[in-house]
Amino acid sequence: MANDILLSVLTPDRKVFEDGVDEVVLPGGEGYLGVLPGHAPLLTSLKIGELSWRKEGRWRYGFLAWGFAEVLGDKVRVLADVGELAGEIDPERATAARDRAQKRLGEAARGLDVLRARTALERALARLSVAGHK
């Protein structure tokens, strides 16, 4: 089967992924967004979450945090602050980050930055979810 969408995932540090794929699902700022060949052009912000794509009937996964995605023709360009493929995520490190964030949220009544702790927890949970797809 021919690949119909060129998916490029870039961060300030590196090219995380680039290949032809059949379908893409992005964590858009307003919710998850599916892209199939021929999708209308759009620009969307990204939130913390899973990036997934299908190639030759198999789903693959990555982690994204913030940034933008641009859909033009049969191209999807992701410009993210943070991007990792499932195989690059260390589940033990993500579990430790989750545990720290949960502890910090429990201390929120003592003046800790709640938004920062919630964001850390959201990132750790998303990484753990993606790592589970290895």
N, C-alpha and C positions, 0 to 999 in steps of 0.2 A: 504494500500500500504506500502510495506517495505521501510524504509529509507536506502538510499544507500551510503551516504557520512557522515562521522563524521566531523562536523565543530567545531573547537575550536578557540575561540578568546581570546587572552591573552594580558594584558598590564603589565608593571612593577609592578603595584599595585594590580592587581586582575585578576580572570578569569571572563571575561565579559559574555561569552556564551559558552555552549558546548551541542551539541545535534545532533542527526541524522537528516539529511535534504535530500531533493531530488535534489536541485540545488543551486549553489552559484554564486553571481556576486560580484567581487572585484574591488576596484579602483586601478588598477595596475599603476605602474610608467609610463608606455607607453600608458595607456588607460584602459578602463574597460575590465574585463576578466571574461568570463563565464566558470563555471566548472560543468560538468555533471559526473555521475558515469563512471568510467573507463578512466578518463582524463589522458593524458600522464603526467609523473612526471615533475615538474617545480618548480623553485624558482623565485619570482618576488618581486621587491620593491613595496611599496605602496605609494600613494599620499593622499592628503586630499580628502575625498569623502564619498559616500554612500556605505555601505555594504548591500547587500540584499540576502535573501535566501528564498527558497520555501519549504514548508513542508505541505504535505497533501493538495495541491492545493491552499494554502494561502501564500502570500508573507509577509515577515517580514523585518524590516530595522534596521540599526545601522549606526553610524558615526565612521569613522576611520581617523586618521591622522598619516601618516608616519609609517614606519616599513617594515615588510616583510611578505610574504605569501608563504607557502610551500604546494605543492600538491604531495602527495605520495599515490599511490593506490587509495583507496576510503576514504582518509583523507585529509582535508584542515586545516592546522594549520596557524593561523594568529597571528603574534607577532607585535603588534602595540604600538606606543608611547602613543596614545590616542584612547580609544574605549568606545562608549556609545550606549546603546540601545535607540530606539526611545522614549520609555516611560520615560527615565531618563533625557531627554533634556528639559530644561525650555525655552519655546519659548520667553518669555519676556526678559530673560537674553541674549539669542541669538540675539534678535532684538536690544537690547541695544549695544551689541558688534558690530553688523553690522553698526549701526549708528555711533559709535565711529570710526570705521575703515574708513567709507566713509568720515567722517569729516577730519581724518588724511590724507587721500589721497588728499583731497582738499587743504590741507596745504603743500603738497609736494614741491611746488615751493619755500617754505621758508626753505628748508633743512631737512625736516623730512625723516626718513628712509622709502622709498617707498616700498621696498621689504617686510619689516615687516608689513606695513599697508595693502598691498595686500594679504599677507598670513593671517592676521587677518580677512580680509573681506571674503576670500575664506572659512575659517573655519566657520565663522558665517553663511554664505549662505548655506553651506553644512549642518550644524546643523539645520537650519530652514527647509530645504528640508526634512531631516529625521524626524524632529518633526511633519511635516505635514502628516506623514504616521501613526500617533498614532491610 
